[in-house]
């Protein structure tokens, strides 16, 4: 894999190639911007290309933490934890999900404006 950096306005952007799409063979290029210096962009690019070559690169996810915990993580560790621990983790996850915060503000438990 390879990559490059370019200046865009006042910041730098790193461009790097992911493996080609297996079905179509199309090029798959990703970018990451916002680096203040060329050195910072090049350091990110070096780390990313090294991970790509080693096969350890995983794309960042936009999945919310609560969704990840309830759908993937909690079922995977359920057999290694005590039942009460699993119940507490599930309770904390429900409490921190975006839906729970909006429900809490509708119930009047919010301290905003007092």
N, CA, C and O atoms as a GROMACS GRO file, in nm:
protein
  456
    1UNK      N    1   0.084  -0.117   0.000
    1UNK     CA    2   0.000   0.000   0.000
    1UNK      C    3   0.089   0.124   0.000
    1UNK      O    4   0.206   0.120   0.038
    2UNK      N    5   0.030   0.233  -0.043
    2UNK     CA    6   0.105   0.358  -0.048
    2UNK      C    7   0.013   0.473  -0.013
    2UNK      O    8  -0.109   0.455  -0.002
    3UNK      N    9   0.071   0.590   0.005
    3UNK     CA   10  -0.008   0.707   0.037
    3UNK      C   11   0.071   0.834   0.013
    3UNK      O   12   0.188   0.831  -0.024
    4UNK      N   13   0.003   0.946   0.036
    4UNK     CA   14   0.068   1.076   0.017
    4UNK      C   15  -0.003   1.178   0.105
    4UNK      O   16  -0.110   1.153   0.160
    5UNK      N   17   0.060   1.295   0.117
    5UNK     CA   18   0.000   1.405   0.191
    5UNK      C   19  -0.006   1.528   0.101
    5UNK      O   20   0.078   1.546   0.012
    6UNK      N   21  -0.106   1.612   0.125
    6UNK     CA   22  -0.122   1.736   0.050
    6UNK      C   23  -0.167   1.846   0.143
    6UNK      O   24  -0.230   1.820   0.245
    7UNK      N   25  -0.134   1.967   0.106
    7UNK     CA   26  -0.180   2.083   0.182
    7UNK      C   27  -0.315   2.126   0.126
    7UNK      O   28  -0.331   2.144   0.006
    8UNK      N   29  -0.413   2.142   0.217
    8UNK     CA   30  -0.546   2.189   0.178
    8UNK      C   31  -0.581   2.304   0.270
    8UNK      O   32  -0.617   2.283   0.386
    9UNK      N   33  -0.570   2.425   0.219
    9UNK     CA   34  -0.594   2.543   0.303
    9UNK      C   35  -0.480   2.558   0.402
    9UNK      O   36  -0.364   2.565   0.364
   10UNK      N   37  -0.514   2.562   0.531
   10UNK     CA   38  -0.412   2.578   0.635
   10UNK      C   39  -0.370   2.446   0.697
   10UNK      O   40  -0.280   2.442   0.781
   11UNK      N   41  -0.436   2.335   0.657
   11UNK     CA   42  -0.405   2.206   0.717
   11UNK      C   43  -0.356   2.108   0.611
   11UNK      O   44  -0.360   2.136   0.491
   12UNK      N   45  -0.310   1.993   0.658
   12UNK     CA   46  -0.263   1.887   0.570
   12UNK      C   47  -0.360   1.770   0.572
   12UNK      O   48  -0.427   1.745   0.672
   13UNK      N   49  -0.366   1.700   0.460
   13UNK     CA   50  -0.452   1.582   0.447
   13UNK      C   51  -0.368   1.464   0.402
   13UNK      O   52  -0.283   1.477   0.314
   14UNK      N   53  -0.392   1.348   0.465
   14UNK     CA   54  -0.324   1.225   0.427
   14UNK      C   55  -0.417   1.143   0.337
   14UNK      O   56  -0.534   1.125   0.369
   15UNK      N   57  -0.364   1.095   0.226
   15UNK     CA   58  -0.437   1.011   0.132
   15UNK      C   59  -0.371   0.874   0.131
   15UNK      O   60  -0.248   0.864   0.121
   16UNK      N   61  -0.452   0.768   0.143
   16UNK     CA   62  -0.396   0.634   0.139
   16UNK      C   63  -0.492   0.539   0.069
   16UNK      O   64  -0.613   0.561   0.069
   17UNK      N   65  -0.436   0.433   0.010
   17UNK     CA   66  -0.514   0.336  -0.066
   17UNK      C   67  -0.540   0.213   0.021
   17UNK      O   68  -0.449   0.158   0.083
   18UNK      N   69  -0.666   0.171   0.022
   18UNK     CA   70  -0.704   0.044   0.083
   18UNK      C   71  -0.698  -0.062  -0.025
   18UNK      O   72  -0.688  -0.029  -0.143
   19UNK      N   73  -0.705  -0.189   0.012
   19UNK     CA   74  -0.708  -0.292  -0.092
   19UNK      C   75  -0.826  -0.271  -0.187
   19UNK      O   76  -0.932  -0.224  -0.146
   20UNK      N   77  -0.807  -0.307  -0.313
   20UNK     CA   78  -0.911  -0.289  -0.415
   20UNK      C   79  -1.033  -0.374  -0.383
   20UNK      O   80  -1.023  -0.478  -0.319
   21UNK      N   81  -1.148  -0.327  -0.429
   21UNK     CA   82  -1.273  -0.400  -0.411
   21UNK      C   83  -1.262  -0.534  -0.485
   21UNK      O   84  -1.227  -0.538  -0.603
   22UNK      N   85  -1.293  -0.644  -0.415
   22UNK     CA   86  -1.278  -0.776  -0.474
   22UNK      C   87  -1.376  -0.802  -0.587
   22UNK      O   88  -1.342  -0.872  -0.682
   23UNK      N   89  -1.495  -0.750  -0.578
   23UNK     CA   90  -1.597  -0.776  -0.680
   23UNK      C   91  -1.573  -0.696  -0.807
   23UNK      O   92  -1.580  -0.750  -0.918
   24UNK      N   93  -1.546  -0.566  -0.791
   24UNK     CA   94  -1.534  -0.480  -0.910
   24UNK      C   95  -1.390  -0.448  -0.946
   24UNK      O   96  -1.363  -0.410  -1.060
   25UNK      N   97  -1.297  -0.462  -0.852
   25UNK     CA   98  -1.158  -0.429  -0.879
   25UNK      C   99  -1.130  -0.280  -0.873
   25UNK      O  100  -1.022  -0.236  -0.909
   26UNK      N  101  -1.229  -0.201  -0.826
   26UNK     CA  102  -1.213  -0.056  -0.820
   26UNK      C  103  -1.118  -0.014  -0.710
   26UNK      O  104  -1.105  -0.082  -0.608
   27UNK      N  105  -1.052   0.097  -0.731
   27UNK     CA  106  -0.962   0.156  -0.634
   27UNK      C  107  -1.042   0.206  -0.514
   27UNK      O  108  -1.153   0.258  -0.530
   28UNK      N  109  -0.986   0.192  -0.394
   28UNK     CA  110  -1.052   0.234  -0.272
   28UNK      C  111  -0.958   0.328  -0.197
   28UNK      O  112  -0.868   0.282  -0.127
   29UNK      N  113  -0.977   0.458  -0.212
   29UNK     CA  114  -0.889   0.556  -0.151
   29UNK      C  115  -0.960   0.624  -0.034
   29UNK      O  116  -1.077   0.661  -0.044
   30UNK      N  117  -0.887   0.642   0.076
   30UNK     CA  118  -0.940   0.708   0.195
   30UNK      C  119  -0.855   0.831   0.225
   30UNK      O  120  -0.739   0.839   0.187
   31UNK      N  121  -0.917   0.927   0.297
   31UNK     CA  122  -0.846   1.047   0.337
   31UNK      C  123  -0.869   1.075   0.484
   31UNK      O  124  -0.971   1.036   0.540
   32UNK      N  125  -0.773   1.142   0.546
   32UNK     CA  126  -0.786   1.188   0.683
   32UNK      C  127  -0.721   1.325   0.687
   32UNK      O  128  -0.602   1.339   0.658
   33UNK      N  129  -0.798   1.426   0.722
   33UNK     CA  130  -0.748   1.562   0.720
   33UNK      C  131  -0.742   1.626   0.856
   33UNK      O  132  -0.773   1.564   0.958
   34UNK      N  133  -0.701   1.752   0.855
   34UNK     CA  134  -0.699   1.831   0.977
   34UNK      C  135  -0.566   1.834   1.048
   34UNK      O  136  -0.558   1.882   1.161
   35UNK      N  137  -0.460   1.784   0.987
   35UNK     CA  138  -0.328   1.785   1.050
   35UNK      C  139  -0.267   1.923   1.036
   35UNK      O  140  -0.268   1.981   0.927
   36UNK      N  141  -0.215   1.977   1.143
   36UNK     CA  142  -0.157   2.111   1.140
   36UNK      C  143  -0.021   2.116   1.072
   36UNK      O  144   0.017   2.218   1.014
   37UNK      N  145   0.053   2.005   1.078
   37UNK     CA  146   0.187   2.003   1.019
   37UNK      C  147   0.204   1.886   0.923
   37UNK      O  148   0.130   1.787   0.930
   38UNK      N  149   0.300   1.898   0.835
   38UNK     CA  150   0.336   1.791   0.743
   38UNK      C  151   0.386   1.670   0.821
   38UNK      O  152   0.358   1.555   0.784
   39UNK      N  153   0.459   1.695   0.928
   39UNK     CA  154   0.515   1.588   1.009
   39UNK      C  155   0.405   1.503   1.074
   39UNK      O  156   0.415   1.381   1.078
   40UNK      N  157   0.300   1.569   1.123
   40UNK     CA  158   0.189   1.496   1.185
   40UNK      C  159   0.114   1.413   1.082
   40UNK      O  160   0.078   1.298   1.109
   41UNK      N  161   0.090   1.469   0.965
   41UNK     CA  162   0.021   1.396   0.859
   41UNK      C  163   0.104   1.277   0.813
   41UNK      O  164   0.050   1.169   0.789
   42UNK      N  165   0.234   1.297   0.801
   42UNK     CA  166   0.322   1.188   0.757
   42UNK      C  167   0.330   1.078   0.862
   42UNK      O  168   0.338   0.960   0.828
   43UNK      N  169   0.329   1.115   0.991
   43UNK     CA  170   0.332   1.015   1.098
   43UNK      C  171   0.205   0.928   1.094
   43UNK      O  172   0.213   0.806   1.108
   44UNK      N  173   0.089   0.992   1.077
   44UNK     CA  174  -0.037   0.917   1.065
   44UNK      C  175  -0.032   0.825   0.944
   44UNK      O  176  -0.070   0.708   0.953
   45UNK      N  177   0.016   0.877   0.832
   45UNK     CA  178   0.022   0.799   0.709
   45UNK      C  179   0.115   0.679   0.725
   45UNK      O  180   0.082   0.569   0.680
   46UNK      N  181   0.228   0.698   0.788
   46UNK     CA  182   0.323   0.589   0.809
   46UNK      C  183   0.261   0.479   0.894
   46UNK      O  184   0.272   0.361   0.861
   47UNK      N  185   0.194   0.517   1.003
   47UNK     CA  186   0.129   0.418   1.090
   47UNK      C  187   0.019   0.344   1.014
   47UNK      O  188   0.008   0.221   1.026
   48UNK      N  189  -0.061   0.415   0.938
   48UNK     CA  190  -0.172   0.354   0.866
   48UNK      C  191  -0.123   0.258   0.759
   48UNK      O  192  -0.174   0.147   0.746
   49UNK      N  193  -0.024   0.300   0.681
   49UNK     CA  194   0.029   0.215   0.575
   49UNK      C  195   0.097   0.092   0.635
   49UNK      O  196   0.087  -0.017   0.578
   50UNK      N  197   0.164   0.107   0.749
   50UNK     CA  198   0.225  -0.008   0.815
   50UNK      C  199   0.119  -0.107   0.859
   50UNK      O  200   0.136  -0.228   0.842
   51UNK      N  201   0.008  -0.057   0.915
   51UNK     CA  202  -0.102  -0.145   0.956
   51UNK      C  203  -0.165  -0.214   0.834
   51UNK      O  204  -0.199  -0.332   0.840
   52UNK      N  205  -0.180  -0.141   0.725
   52UNK     CA  206  -0.236  -0.200   0.603
   52UNK      C  207  -0.147  -0.312   0.550
   52UNK      O  208  -0.198  -0.418   0.512
   53UNK      N  209  -0.017  -0.290   0.549
   53UNK     CA  210   0.076  -0.392   0.500
   53UNK      C  211   0.081  -0.514   0.590
   53UNK      O  212   0.099  -0.626   0.543
   54UNK      N  213   0.064  -0.493   0.721
   54UNK     CA  214   0.067  -0.603   0.817
   54UNK      C  215  -0.067  -0.676   0.823
   54UNK      O  216  -0.075  -0.787   0.877
   55UNK      N  217  -0.172  -0.615   0.769
   55UNK     CA  218  -0.304  -0.677   0.772
   55UNK      C  219  -0.378  -0.654   0.902
   55UNK      O  220  -0.474  -0.726   0.931
   56UNK      N  221  -0.336  -0.555   0.982
   56UNK     CA  222  -0.400  -0.529   1.111
   56UNK      C  223  -0.487  -0.403   1.109
   56UNK      O  224  -0.539  -0.363   1.214
   57UNK      N  225  -0.503  -0.341   0.995
   57UNK     CA  226  -0.580  -0.217   0.985
   57UNK      C  227  -0.729  -0.247   0.991
   57UNK      O  228  -0.778  -0.338   0.925
   58UNK      N  229  -0.801  -0.169   1.071
   58UNK     CA  230  -0.947  -0.175   1.073
   58UNK      C  231  -0.998  -0.033   1.057
   58UNK      O  232  -0.946   0.061   1.117
   59UNK      N  233  -1.100  -0.018   0.975
   59UNK     CA  234  -1.155   0.116   0.952
   59UNK      C  235  -1.228   0.165   1.076
   59UNK      O  236  -1.295   0.087   1.144
   60UNK      N  237  -1.216   0.295   1.107
   60UNK     CA  238  -1.291   0.350   1.219
   60UNK      C  239  -1.441   0.335   1.197
   60UNK      O  240  -1.489   0.339   1.083
   61UNK      N  241  -1.514   0.317   1.306
   61UNK     CA  242  -1.658   0.295   1.297
   61UNK      C  243  -1.733   0.415   1.354
   61UNK      O  244  -1.686   0.481   1.447
   62UNK      N  245  -1.849   0.443   1.298
   62UNK     CA  246  -1.936   0.550   1.348
   62UNK      C  247  -2.045   0.493   1.438
   62UNK      O  248  -2.138   0.564   1.476
   63UNK      N  249  -2.035   0.364   1.471
   63UNK     CA  250  -2.134   0.298   1.554
   63UNK      C  251  -2.129   0.352   1.697
   63UNK      O  252  -2.020   0.360   1.754
   64UNK      N  253  -2.242   0.390   1.756
   64UNK     CA  254  -2.242   0.440   1.893
   64UNK      C  255  -2.195   0.332   1.991
   64UNK      O  256  -2.215   0.213   1.968
   65UNK      N  257  -2.133   0.376   2.099
   65UNK     CA  258  -2.079   0.284   2.197
   65UNK      C  259  -2.187   0.195   2.257
   65UNK      O  260  -2.165   0.075   2.273
   66UNK      N  261  -2.302   0.251   2.289
   66UNK     CA  262  -2.410   0.171   2.349
   66UNK      C  263  -2.455   0.060   2.255
   66UNK      O  264  -2.483  -0.051   2.300
   67UNK      N  265  -2.462   0.088   2.126
   67UNK     CA  266  -2.502  -0.013   2.028
   67UNK      C  267  -2.397  -0.123   2.020
   67UNK      O  268  -2.431  -0.241   2.015
   68UNK      N  269  -2.270  -0.085   2.017
   68UNK     CA  270  -2.162  -0.184   2.012
   68UNK      C  271  -2.165  -0.273   2.136
   68UNK      O  272  -2.152  -0.395   2.125
   69UNK      N  273  -2.183  -0.211   2.253
   69UNK     CA  274  -2.181  -0.289   2.376
   69UNK      C  275  -2.296  -0.389   2.382
   69UNK      O  276  -2.274  -0.504   2.421
   70UNK      N  277  -2.416  -0.348   2.346
   70UNK     CA  278  -2.530  -0.439   2.356
   70UNK      C  279  -2.534  -0.542   2.243
   70UNK      O  280  -2.577  -0.655   2.265
   71UNK      N  281  -2.490  -0.506   2.124
   71UNK     CA  282  -2.499  -0.596   2.010
   71UNK      C  283  -2.379  -0.690   1.997
   71UNK      O  284  -2.395  -0.804   1.952
   72UNK      N  285  -2.260  -0.644   2.034
   72UNK     CA  286  -2.140  -0.724   2.008
   72UNK      C  287  -2.063  -0.761   2.134
   72UNK      O  288  -2.036  -0.879   2.159
   73UNK      N  289  -2.027  -0.662   2.214
   73UNK     CA  290  -1.938  -0.686   2.325
   73UNK      C  291  -2.002  -0.767   2.438
   73UNK      O  292  -1.945  -0.867   2.482
   74UNK      N  293  -2.118  -0.725   2.485
   74UNK     CA  294  -2.183  -0.793   2.597
   74UNK      C  295  -2.215  -0.940   2.567
   74UNK      O  296  -2.190  -1.024   2.653
   75UNK      N  297  -2.268  -0.973   2.449
   75UNK     CA  298  -2.290  -1.116   2.421
   75UNK      C  299  -2.159  -1.196   2.416
   75UNK      O  300  -2.157  -1.314   2.449
   76UNK      N  301  -2.050  -1.132   2.374
   76UNK     CA  302  -1.922  -1.203   2.363
   76UNK      C  303  -1.862  -1.234   2.499
   76UNK      O  304  -1.797  -1.337   2.515
   77UNK      N  305  -1.881  -1.147   2.598
   77UNK     CA  306  -1.820  -1.168   2.730
   77UNK      C  307  -1.918  -1.224   2.832
   77UNK      O  308  -1.881  -1.246   2.947
   78UNK      N  309  -2.041  -1.248   2.792
   78UNK     CA  310  -2.145  -1.295   2.885
   78UNK      C  311  -2.102  -1.422   2.959
   78UNK      O  312  -2.129  -1.434   3.078
   79UNK      N  313  -2.038  -1.515   2.893
   79UNK     CA  314  -1.996  -1.641   2.955
   79UNK      C  315  -1.881  -1.626   3.053
   79UNK      O  316  -1.856  -1.716   3.133
   80UNK      N  317  -1.810  -1.514   3.049
   80UNK     CA  318  -1.694  -1.493   3.135
   80UNK      C  319  -1.727  -1.408   3.257
   80UNK      O  320  -1.642  -1.390   3.344
   81UNK      N  321  -1.847  -1.354   3.264
   81UNK     CA  322  -1.886  -1.265   3.372
   81UNK      C  323  -1.996  -1.326   3.457
   81UNK      O  324  -2.071  -1.414   3.412
   82UNK      N  325  -2.006  -1.278   3.580
   82UNK     CA  326  -2.114  -1.321   3.667
   82UNK      C  327  -2.245  -1.258   3.618
   82UNK      O  328  -2.244  -1.151   3.558
   83UNK      N  329  -2.358  -1.325   3.645
   83UNK     CA  330  -2.486  -1.273   3.597
   83UNK      C  331  -2.517  -1.132   3.647
   83UNK      O  332  -2.571  -1.051   3.572
   84UNK      N  333  -2.483  -1.101   3.771
   84UNK     CA  334  -2.510  -0.966   3.823
   84UNK      C  335  -2.426  -0.861   3.749
   84UNK      O  336  -2.474  -0.750   3.725
   85UNK      N  337  -2.302  -0.896   3.714
   85UNK     CA  338  -2.217  -0.804   3.640
   85UNK      C  339  -2.276  -0.777   3.502
   85UNK      O  340  -2.278  -0.662   3.456
   86UNK      N  341  -2.322  -0.881   3.436
   86UNK     CA  342  -2.384  -0.865   3.304
   86UNK      C  343  -2.506  -0.775   3.315
   86UNK      O  344  -2.527  -0.687   3.231
   87UNK      N  345  -2.587  -0.796   3.419
   87UNK     CA  346  -2.707  -0.714   3.438
   87UNK      C  347  -2.670  -0.567   3.461
   87UNK      O  348  -2.735  -0.478   3.407
   88UNK      N  349  -2.567  -0.542   3.542
   88UNK     CA  350  -2.523  -0.404   3.568
   88UNK      C  351  -2.470  -0.338   3.442
   88UNK      O  352  -2.500  -0.221   3.414
   89UNK      N  353  -2.389  -0.410   3.364
   89UNK     CA  354  -2.337  -0.355   3.239
   89UNK      C  355  -2.452  -0.320   3.144
   89UNK      O  356  -2.449  -0.215   3.080
   90UNK      N  357  -2.551  -0.407   3.135
   90UNK     CA  358  -2.666  -0.380   3.049
   90UNK      C  359  -2.743  -0.258   3.098
   90UNK      O  360  -2.791  -0.178   3.018
   91UNK      N  361  -2.755  -0.245   3.230
   91UNK     CA  362  -2.825  -0.131   3.288
   91UNK      C  363  -2.751  -0.001   3.258
   91UNK      O  364  -2.814   0.099   3.222
   92UNK      N  365  -2.619  -0.001   3.274
   92UNK     CA  366  -2.539   0.119   3.246
   92UNK      C  367  -2.548   0.154   3.098
   92UNK      O  368  -2.555   0.272   3.063
   93UNK      N  369  -2.547   0.054   3.012
   93UNK     CA  370  -2.556   0.078   2.869
   93UNK      C  371  -2.689   0.142   2.833
   93UNK      O  372  -2.694   0.236   2.753
   94UNK      N  373  -2.798   0.091   2.891
   94UNK     CA  374  -2.929   0.151   2.864
   94UNK      C  375  -2.935   0.294   2.914
   94UNK      O  376  -2.997   0.379   2.852
   95UNK      N  377  -2.871   0.320   3.026
   95UNK     CA  378  -2.875   0.453   3.086
   95UNK      C  379  -2.797   0.555   3.004
   95UNK      O  380  -2.833   0.673   3.002
   96UNK      N  381  -2.690   0.511   2.936
   96UNK     CA  382  -2.606   0.605   2.862
   96UNK      C  383  -2.642   0.615   2.715
   96UNK      O  384  -2.579   0.692   2.642
   97UNK      N  385  -2.741   0.539   2.669
   97UNK     CA  386  -2.777   0.546   2.527
   97UNK      C  387  -2.847   0.680   2.499
   97UNK      O  388  -2.908   0.737   2.590
   98UNK      N  389  -2.840   0.730   2.376
   98UNK     CA  390  -2.903   0.858   2.342
   98UNK      C  391  -3.054   0.860   2.370
   98UNK      O  392  -3.108   0.964   2.409
   99UNK      N  393  -3.121   0.748   2.351
   99UNK     CA  394  -3.265   0.742   2.377
   99UNK      C  395  -3.294   0.764   2.525
   99UNK      O  396  -3.394   0.828   2.560
  100UNK      N  397  -3.210   0.712   2.612
  100UNK     CA  398  -3.232   0.726   2.756
  100UNK      C  399  -3.215   0.870   2.801
  100UNK      O  400  -3.288   0.916   2.889
  101UNK      N  401  -3.120   0.942   2.743
  101UNK     CA  402  -3.100   1.080   2.785
  101UNK      C  403  -3.216   1.168   2.743
  101UNK      O  404  -3.255   1.259   2.816
  102UNK      N  405  -3.273   1.141   2.624
  102UNK     CA  406  -3.388   1.221   2.583
  102UNK      C  407  -3.510   1.187   2.669
  102UNK      O  408  -3.590   1.275   2.698
  103UNK      N  409  -3.525   1.061   2.708
  103UNK     CA  410  -3.637   1.023   2.795
  103UNK      C  411  -3.621   1.086   2.933
  103UNK      O  412  -3.719   1.128   2.994
  104UNK      N  413  -3.499   1.091   2.982
  104UNK     CA  414  -3.474   1.150   3.113
  104UNK      C  415  -3.510   1.298   3.114
  104UNK      O  416  -3.567   1.346   3.211
  105UNK      N  417  -3.478   1.370   3.007
  105UNK     CA  418  -3.510   1.513   3.004
  105UNK      C  419  -3.661   1.535   2.992
  105UNK      O  420  -3.713   1.636   3.041
  106UNK      N  421  -3.732   1.442   2.928
  106UNK     CA  422  -3.878   1.455   2.919
  106UNK      C  423  -3.945   1.430   3.054
  106UNK      O  424  -4.052   1.483   3.080
  107UNK      N  425  -3.882   1.349   3.140
  107UNK     CA  426  -3.941   1.316   3.270
  107UNK      C  427  -3.921   1.428   3.372
  107UNK      O  428  -3.979   1.422   3.480
  108UNK      N  429  -3.842   1.526   3.340
  108UNK     CA  430  -3.821   1.636   3.432
  108UNK      C  431  -3.705   1.614   3.528
  108UNK      O  432  -3.692   1.687   3.626
  109UNK      N  433  -3.621   1.515   3.502
  109UNK     CA  434  -3.507   1.489   3.590
  109UNK      C  435  -3.386   1.572   3.551
  109UNK      O  436  -3.280   1.560   3.614
  110UNK      N  437  -3.398   1.655   3.453
  110UNK     CA  438  -3.287   1.737   3.408
  110UNK      C  439  -3.273   1.859   3.499
  110UNK      O  440  -3.372   1.917   3.542
  111UNK      N  441  -3.149   1.898   3.528
  111UNK     CA  442  -3.122   2.013   3.614
  111UNK      C  443  -3.100   2.140   3.532
  111UNK      O  444  -3.071   2.245   3.588
  112UNK      N  445  -3.114   2.131   3.401
  112UNK     CA  446  -3.091   2.245   3.314
  112UNK      C  447  -3.192   2.357   3.344
  112UNK      O  448  -3.312   2.332   3.358
  113UNK      N  449  -3.141   2.477   3.355
  113UNK     CA  450  -3.227   2.593   3.372
  113UNK      C  451  -3.269   2.621   3.515
  113UNK      O  452  -3.357   2.704   3.538
  114UNK      N  453  -3.208   2.551   3.612
  114UNK     CA  454  -3.244   2.579   3.751
  114UNK      C  455  -3.132   2.648   3.822
  114UNK      O  456  -3.144   2.679   3.940
   0.00000   0.00000   0.00000
